[in-house]
Amino acid sequence: MLTEAPLKGPAPRLAPADTIVDIPIARLVETRGELAKTWLMRALEQASLEEIERLPTARIARELPDLIGEIARSAGEDAETPSVSRHVEWAKRLADLTGREGGLDANRIRDVAGLQSVMIMALHRQLRSLDPVSTLNAVERLTDIFSAMQADAVEEVLRQRSRELEWLGTTDELTGLHNARYLNQLLHQLLGIQRRYGHPFALLVIDIDGLKRINDAYGSAAGDRTLVDVATALGETIRTVDTPVRMADDEFCILLPNQTATRARAVAERLAGAIERVEGPAGQSLGVAIGVVSSPQHASEAEELMELADAAMYRAMAAGERVATGGDAEAPAPHAD
């Protein structure tokens, strides 16, 4: 059962009357424990049963009065205007106090609005007992702060969502590898680096043979598990600076910074061996064909590099070999795991 913790923070000692710059704000700070209790009661009224069970009332009792005091003091006549980062920090602290999972999101903006309502209502109640002009000025300053908090918090939410969408837009959902869109972006970046600084890089195009037979015989779920196993084998075989990409279906690419075609071919042979050790649902092995190209050795344009790598991959496939290098007449290297 939810037990209500006392929401009393240590009341600040107010300065003598002739030295108080902003009495309405000082009263807010003095009653911050009661304001925190009021906010909690409103939060409980709006929460579901599950949310109520997770609500950390003891922590709210400890921390919310301090947060209210900080916000109130920032609305004082002599206080500096809070920065954007400060606004976002306050909004995140309030969101964190709710005990909800995850970071700041649009639903938590409601908590900021609720705290604004509690503090503004407290100022309104002071109109009869304090100077109305100074009280209304305090209301205006506090409203400006909360409006900025909500606006900055919403912008932070939008930035988070933008980063999430960008990540989703460049990631293959099944394997967790980057997708073709990301490959295109990184390929152009590496080409720019190569042109400016002369650093070579290699591109591998990989075709996996046997996945369609697994799908046909055992279903798409078995095929998906095998694809994930292939992606894992790729990641475990290459360097951390290398980037594996799932293009579509059973085709993958890998970008290898600071690698020549000769060294990339050796990497391709290791990759082929790792892929062939991946077992299907009945223990069957997979086939693999890899095309290897490098820049500037084979090409200095993205489209041409992809075409040459594809051609090399198809040449390896037609010859029954695991690896072929684009633009070279050399014989395929012997199998080496």
C-alpha positions as CSV (number, residue, x, y, z in Angstrom):
1,M,0.0,0.0,0.0
2,L,1.2,3.5,-0.8
3,T,2.2,5.4,2.3
4,E,2.5,9.1,2.2
5,A,5.9,10.4,3.3
6,P,6.1,13.7,5.0
7,L,6.9,16.4,2.5
8,K,8.7,18.9,4.7
9,G,12.0,20.4,3.8
10,P,14.0,22.6,6.1
11,A,12.4,26.1,5.9
12,P,14.9,28.8,5.0
13,R,15.4,31.7,7.4
14,L,13.9,34.8,5.8
15,A,15.9,38.0,6.0
16,P,14.6,40.9,8.0
17,A,11.7,42.7,6.3
18,D,13.8,45.7,5.2
19,T,16.3,43.5,3.4
20,I,13.9,41.2,1.5
21,V,14.0,42.0,-2.1
22,D,11.1,39.9,-3.3
23,I,8.7,38.8,-0.5
24,P,6.3,36.7,-2.7
25,I,9.2,34.6,-4.0
26,A,10.5,34.3,-0.4
27,R,7.1,33.0,0.7
28,L,7.2,30.4,-2.1
29,V,10.6,29.2,-0.9
30,E,9.4,29.1,2.7
31,T,6.4,26.9,1.8
32,R,8.1,24.7,-0.7
33,G,7.4,21.5,1.3
34,E,3.6,22.2,1.2
35,L,3.9,22.9,-2.5
36,A,5.6,19.6,-3.1
37,K,2.8,17.8,-1.2
38,T,0.2,19.6,-3.4
39,W,2.1,18.6,-6.6
40,L,2.3,14.9,-5.4
41,M,-1.5,14.8,-4.6
42,R,-2.2,16.0,-8.2
43,A,0.2,13.5,-9.6
44,L,-1.5,10.7,-7.7
45,E,-4.9,11.8,-9.1
46,Q,-3.7,11.6,-12.7
47,A,-1.6,8.4,-12.4
48,S,-2.7,4.9,-13.1
49,L,-2.6,2.2,-10.3
50,E,0.6,0.8,-11.8
51,E,2.2,4.3,-11.9
52,I,1.1,5.0,-8.3
53,E,2.8,1.8,-7.1
54,R,6.1,2.9,-8.7
55,L,5.9,6.5,-7.5
56,P,8.9,7.1,-5.2
57,T,7.2,9.2,-2.6
58,A,10.1,9.1,-0.1
59,R,12.5,10.5,-2.8
60,I,9.9,13.1,-3.8
61,A,9.8,14.2,-0.2
62,R,13.5,14.6,-0.1
63,E,14.2,16.2,-3.4
64,L,11.2,18.0,-4.8
65,P,11.2,20.8,-2.2
66,D,14.8,21.7,-3.1
67,L,13.8,21.7,-6.8
68,I,10.9,24.0,-6.1
69,G,13.2,26.3,-4.1
70,E,15.7,26.5,-7.0
71,I,13.0,27.4,-9.5
72,A,11.4,30.0,-7.2
73,R,14.7,31.7,-6.4
74,S,15.4,31.9,-10.2
75,A,12.2,34.0,-10.5
76,G,13.5,36.6,-8.0
77,E,13.9,40.2,-9.1
78,D,17.6,40.1,-8.8
79,A,18.1,36.5,-10.1
80,E,19.9,35.9,-13.4
81,T,17.8,34.5,-16.3
82,P,18.2,30.7,-16.3
83,S,20.0,29.2,-19.3
84,V,18.4,26.6,-21.7
85,S,20.5,23.9,-20.1
86,R,19.1,24.8,-16.7
87,H,15.6,24.7,-17.9
88,V,16.1,21.2,-19.4
89,E,17.9,20.1,-16.2
90,W,14.9,21.1,-14.0
91,A,12.4,19.4,-16.4
92,K,14.5,16.2,-16.4
93,R,14.9,16.2,-12.6
94,L,11.1,16.5,-12.2
95,A,10.5,13.8,-14.8
96,D,13.0,11.5,-13.0
97,L,11.2,12.1,-9.7
98,T,8.1,10.4,-11.1
99,G,9.9,7.1,-11.2
100,R,8.9,6.4,-14.8
101,E,11.2,4.4,-17.0
102,G,13.2,6.2,-19.7
103,G,14.3,9.8,-20.1
104,L,12.4,12.9,-20.7
105,D,9.5,12.6,-23.1
106,A,6.4,14.5,-24.1
107,N,4.2,12.9,-21.4
108,R,6.5,14.3,-18.7
109,I,5.9,17.8,-19.9
110,R,2.6,17.5,-18.1
111,D,4.5,17.3,-14.7
112,V,6.2,20.6,-15.5
113,A,2.8,22.2,-16.2
114,G,1.4,20.8,-13.0
115,L,4.2,22.3,-10.9
116,Q,3.7,25.6,-12.6
117,S,0.0,25.5,-11.7
118,V,0.8,24.7,-8.1
119,M,3.3,27.5,-7.7
120,I,1.2,30.1,-9.5
121,M,-1.8,29.3,-7.4
122,A,0.3,29.8,-4.3
123,L,1.2,33.3,-5.5
124,H,-2.4,34.1,-6.3
125,R,-3.4,33.2,-2.7
126,Q,-0.9,35.9,-1.5
127,L,-2.5,38.7,-3.4
128,R,-4.7,39.7,-0.4
129,S,-1.9,39.6,2.1
130,L,1.0,41.0,0.1
131,D,1.6,43.9,-2.2
132,P,-0.5,43.0,-5.3
133,V,2.0,44.6,-7.8
134,S,5.0,42.7,-6.5
135,T,3.0,39.5,-6.4
136,L,1.7,39.8,-9.9
137,N,5.3,40.6,-11.1
138,A,6.4,37.4,-9.4
139,V,3.6,35.5,-11.2
140,E,4.8,36.9,-14.5
141,R,8.4,36.0,-13.9
142,L,7.6,32.5,-12.8
143,T,5.3,32.0,-15.8
144,D,8.1,33.0,-18.1
145,I,10.4,30.5,-16.5
146,F,7.9,27.6,-16.7
147,S,7.1,28.5,-20.3
148,A,10.8,28.4,-21.2
149,M,11.1,25.1,-19.3
150,Q,8.3,23.5,-21.3
151,A,9.5,24.9,-24.6
152,D,13.1,23.8,-24.0
153,A,12.0,20.4,-22.7
154,V,9.8,19.9,-25.8
155,E,12.8,20.8,-28.0
156,E,14.9,18.3,-26.1
157,V,12.2,15.6,-26.7
158,L,12.2,16.4,-30.4
159,R,16.0,16.2,-30.6
160,Q,15.8,12.8,-28.9
161,R,13.2,11.5,-31.2
162,S,15.2,12.8,-34.2
163,R,18.2,10.9,-33.0
164,E,16.2,7.8,-32.5
165,L,14.6,8.1,-36.0
166,E,18.0,8.7,-37.5
167,W,19.3,5.6,-35.9
168,L,16.3,3.5,-37.0
169,G,16.7,4.9,-40.5
170,T,20.3,3.7,-40.8
171,T,19.9,0.3,-38.9
172,D,18.7,-3.1,-40.0
173,E,16.0,-4.1,-37.5
174,L,16.7,-7.9,-37.7
175,T,20.5,-8.0,-37.4
176,G,21.3,-4.7,-35.7
177,L,23.8,-3.9,-38.4
178,H,23.8,-0.7,-40.4
179,N,21.8,-0.7,-43.6
180,A,22.3,0.5,-47.2
181,R,21.5,4.1,-46.4
182,Y,24.3,4.2,-43.8
183,L,26.7,2.4,-46.2
184,N,26.1,5.2,-48.7
185,Q,26.8,7.9,-46.2
186,L,30.0,6.3,-44.8
187,L,31.2,5.4,-48.3
188,H,31.1,9.0,-49.3
189,Q,32.9,10.0,-46.1
190,L,35.7,7.6,-46.7
191,L,36.0,8.7,-50.3
192,G,36.4,12.3,-49.0
193,I,39.0,11.3,-46.5
194,Q,40.9,9.3,-49.2
195,R,40.9,12.3,-51.6
196,R,42.1,14.7,-48.9
197,Y,44.6,12.6,-47.0
198,G,45.3,9.7,-49.3
199,H,44.1,7.0,-46.8
200,P,43.0,3.9,-48.8
201,F,40.0,1.8,-47.8
202,A,38.4,-1.4,-49.0
203,L,34.8,-2.4,-49.8
204,L,33.6,-6.1,-49.6
205,V,30.3,-7.3,-51.1
206,I,29.2,-10.6,-49.6
207,D,26.5,-12.9,-50.9
208,I,25.3,-15.8,-48.7
209,D,24.2,-18.9,-50.4
210,G,21.8,-21.3,-48.7
211,L,19.5,-18.9,-46.8
212,K,16.7,-19.3,-49.3
213,R,16.8,-23.1,-48.9
214,I,16.6,-22.7,-45.1
215,N,13.6,-20.4,-45.5
216,D,11.8,-22.7,-47.8
217,A,12.5,-25.8,-45.7
218,Y,12.2,-24.5,-42.2
219,G,10.4,-21.2,-42.4
220,S,11.3,-17.6,-42.2
221,A,12.0,-17.7,-38.4
222,A,14.8,-20.2,-38.9
223,G,16.1,-18.1,-41.8
224,D,16.1,-15.0,-39.6
225,R,18.0,-16.8,-36.9
226,T,20.6,-17.9,-39.4
227,L,20.9,-14.3,-40.7
228,V,21.6,-13.1,-37.1
229,D,24.2,-15.8,-36.7
230,V,25.9,-14.6,-39.9
231,A,25.8,-11.0,-38.7
232,T,27.4,-12.1,-35.4
233,A,30.1,-14.0,-37.3
234,L,30.9,-10.9,-39.4
235,G,31.2,-8.7,-36.3
236,E,33.4,-11.1,-34.5
237,T,35.8,-11.5,-37.4
238,I,36.5,-7.8,-38.3
239,R,38.1,-4.9,-36.5
240,T,36.1,-2.5,-34.4
241,V,36.8,0.2,-36.9
242,D,35.3,-1.8,-39.7
243,T,31.6,-1.5,-40.5
244,P,29.4,-4.4,-41.4
245,V,26.2,-3.6,-43.3
246,R,23.2,-5.7,-44.3
247,M,22.1,-4.6,-47.7
248,A,19.1,-6.7,-48.4
249,D,18.0,-10.4,-47.9
250,D,21.2,-12.4,-48.0
251,E,23.7,-9.7,-49.1
252,F,26.1,-7.9,-46.8
253,C,28.8,-5.3,-47.3
254,I,31.8,-4.3,-45.1
255,L,33.8,-1.1,-45.2
256,L,37.4,-1.5,-44.1
257,P,39.2,1.9,-43.4
258,N,43.0,2.0,-44.1
259,Q,43.0,-1.3,-46.0
260,T,44.5,-2.0,-49.4
261,A,42.9,-4.6,-51.7
262,T,45.6,-7.2,-50.8
263,R,45.0,-6.9,-47.1
264,A,41.2,-6.8,-47.6
265,R,41.4,-10.0,-49.6
266,A,43.0,-11.7,-46.6
267,V,40.2,-10.4,-44.4
268,A,37.6,-11.6,-47.0
269,E,39.1,-15.2,-46.8
270,R,38.8,-15.1,-43.0
271,L,35.2,-13.9,-43.3
272,A,34.4,-16.6,-45.7
273,G,35.7,-19.2,-43.3
274,A,33.7,-17.7,-40.4
275,I,30.5,-17.7,-42.5
276,E,30.9,-21.3,-43.6
277,R,31.2,-22.3,-40.0
278,V,27.7,-20.9,-39.3
279,E,25.3,-23.8,-39.2
280,G,21.7,-23.8,-40.3
281,P,18.8,-25.4,-38.3
282,A,19.7,-28.9,-39.4
283,G,23.5,-28.4,-39.2
284,Q,23.8,-27.5,-42.9
285,S,26.6,-25.1,-43.9
286,L,26.3,-21.9,-45.9
287,G,28.0,-20.9,-49.1
288,V,29.6,-17.5,-49.6
289,A,31.0,-15.4,-52.4
290,I,32.9,-12.1,-51.7
291,G,33.9,-9.3,-54.0
292,V,36.8,-7.1,-52.9
293,V,37.7,-3.6,-54.2
294,S,39.6,-0.8,-52.8
295,S,40.0,3.0,-53.3
296,P,41.9,4.5,-54.9
297,Q,43.3,1.3,-56.5
298,H,40.1,0.3,-58.3
299,A,38.0,3.4,-58.3
300,S,37.4,6.8,-56.6
301,E,33.7,7.1,-57.0
302,A,31.1,5.4,-54.9
303,E,28.9,4.0,-57.7
304,E,31.9,2.6,-59.6
305,L,33.3,1.0,-56.5
306,M,29.9,-0.7,-55.8
307,E,29.6,-1.9,-59.4
308,L,33.2,-3.4,-59.4
309,A,32.6,-5.1,-56.0
310,D,29.3,-6.6,-57.3
311,A,31.0,-7.8,-60.5
312,A,33.8,-9.4,-58.4
313,M,31.3,-11.1,-56.2
314,Y,29.4,-12.5,-59.2
315,R,32.7,-13.6,-60.7
316,A,33.6,-15.5,-57.6
317,M,30.2,-17.1,-57.5
318,A,30.4,-18.2,-61.1
319,A,33.8,-19.7,-60.6
320,G,32.8,-21.5,-57.5
321,E,35.4,-19.5,-55.5
322,R,34.9,-17.7,-52.2
323,V,36.7,-14.5,-53.0
324,A,37.5,-12.4,-56.1
325,T,39.1,-9.0,-56.4
326,G,37.6,-6.3,-58.6
327,G,39.5,-5.3,-61.7
328,D,42.3,-7.9,-61.2
329,A,43.1,-10.8,-63.4
330,E,44.8,-12.7,-60.6
331,A,43.7,-16.2,-59.8
332,P,41.6,-16.6,-56.7
333,A,43.5,-17.3,-53.6
334,P,43.3,-20.9,-52.1
335,H,40.8,-21.4,-49.3
336,A,42.2,-20.3,-45.9
337,D,40.1,-20.1,-42.7
